[in-house]
């Protein structure tokens, strides 16, 4: 164990991009098990090679910059999917409306009948049935 610790001193290690590459490689491997494509095998091995290259790299600054670029792309995608998921989970208990003025999404409890909804952003009033 000490030899591994000593070997990894000064190396970049695992970050979010490395984990994403491993997951991508795993998905490609499973997909390739059903399809059996040479191109998928090459892309899969390339992703694994790139992942290990990043983990064992001693150029810390370059790997950090790559990870920051990945996170700049990944976070909006992740946040949008979480918003969609939470909206799907809340469909039974809440109703969602868009403000016609500012396009803000408004969440109102279901089953309250006809209500007056005031947009917190632009103070526009909507009369809707929940």
N, C-alpha and C positions, 0 to 999 in steps of 0.2 A: 504494500500500500504506500510506503514511503517513496518507493521508486516512481510510482505514478504521480504522487504529489510533486516530487522533484522535477519530473518530466514536464508537468503542466505549469510550472513557474514561468511567468512571462508570456504565456500564451493567452489567447483571447477567451476561449471557453464558449459556453452555450449562451445564446441570447434568443430573442423572440424570432428572428429571421431563421436561425438554425433549427428551432423547433418547427417552424412553418415548413421548412425544406424537408425535414424528416416526415412530417405528416403528409406532405405532398408526395413524397417518395413512397410512403406506405399505401396511399390511395392508388398511385400508379401501379404498384406491385399487385394489389388486389384486382385492379381492372385488367392488368396484363394476364393475370391468371385465367380470366374468362376469355379474353380476346386472343392472346398469344402473339402479339405484334413485336417485331424486332425494333421498330422505332420507339415504342413505349419502353422497351428494355433499355435502349440507349439513353432516353431522357431520364428514366428512373436512376440508372447508374450515374448519370451526370449530376442529378440532384443530390445523390448520396455523396459523390466526390466533392461537390461544392460545399456541402454541409460539413464534412470532415476537414476540408481545407480551411473553412472559416473557424472551426473550433480549435484547430492546431496552429493557426496563424499567430505570428509574433508582431504583425503590423496592427497594433491596437487601434490607432487612429482611423485607418481605412475601414476596418470592420465596424467601428462605431458609426462612421458616416453612412455605411451601407445599411446598418440597422435603423438609423434615424430616418433615412429615405423610405425604408420599408414601413416603418411605423406611421409616417405621414400619409401613406396610402392606406394602410390597414385600419387605423383608428376610425376614419369616417365610414368605412365599409362595416366595421364591427358595430359602431353606434347606430347606424341606420338599420341593421338587421335586428339589433336589440330593441329599437323602437317599434319595429314591425311586430316582433315577437310579443312585446308587452301589450301592444294594441290588440293582437289576436287573443291574448289571455284575458284582457279586460272587456271583450265584446259582450259577454253575458251580463256584466254588471254596469257597464257604462256605454253611452252613446257618444260618438265623436262628430263634431261639426267643424267646418272651416269658416272663419270670419271672412265675409265678402270684402271687407276693406283692406285688412293687412295680411290675410291668408294664414293667420295663426290658427293652430289646431286647438279646439276647445273640447274638454271632456266633461260630460254631464252624467249624473247617475240616471239609470233607466227607471222607468215606472213612476215618474213624478208628474205625468200629465203635461199640459201645455205650460211652459215656463219662459221667463224672460232671461236670456243669457247676456251678460255684459262681458265684452272682450276685455281682459285685463291689460292688453297692450295698447289698444286704440280707443277704448271705452265705447265702442259701437254696440248697440243693443240688437239682439236677435230674439224673435219669438218663435220657438220651435216646440214640437211635441217630442217628449222622451218616451 
